[in-house]
């Protein structure tokens, strides 16, 4: 009887550990998605700023036609 109880409790512990692992993985995925979106936004801003700087130089040097 103790053997069944021990096996049952081990199964419960494994189930809880798996659920905690799944929750942690979801949090990691969410964080990675947010970081990727943030990096993409930053990249777009840098590209826009660089493009604006190039246009300004072209205007000031008379190269923009």
N, C-alpha and C positions, 0 to 999 in steps of 0.2 A: 504494500500500500504506500509506503514512504517513497518507493521508487517512482510510482505514478505521480505523486504529488511533486516530487523534485523535478520530474520531467515537465510537468505542467508549468511549474514556476519558471523553469528555464525557458520554456516556450514563450511565456508572457514577457520575460525580460528581453528575449530576442526581438519580440514584436515591438516593445517600447523603444528599444535601441534603433530598430529599423525606422520607426516613425520619426524619431528625433533626427536621424540621418536624413530622411526625406525633407523634413522641415528646414534643416540646415542647408541642404542643397538648393532648395527653393530660394532661400535668402541669398545664397551666393549667386545664383542665376539672376535674381533681381538686381543685386548690386552691380554685377557685370554689365547688365543691360543699361543701367543708369549711367555707369561710367562710360560706356561706349557712346551713348547719346550725348553725354556731356563733352566728350572728346570731339565728337563730330561737330557739335555746335561751336566749340572753340576753333576747330579747323576752318569752319566756314567764316567765322569772324576774322580770322587771320588772313584768309584768302581775300575777303572783301577789303580789308584794310590795305593789303599789299596792292591790290588792283587800284584802289583809290590813290595810293602814293604814286604808282606808275602813271596814272592819268594826270596827276598834279605836275609831275616832272615834265611830262610831254607838253602840257599846256604852257608851263613856264619857259620851256626851251623852244617852243614853237614847233614841236614835232607832231603835235596832234592836228590832224587835218580832217 
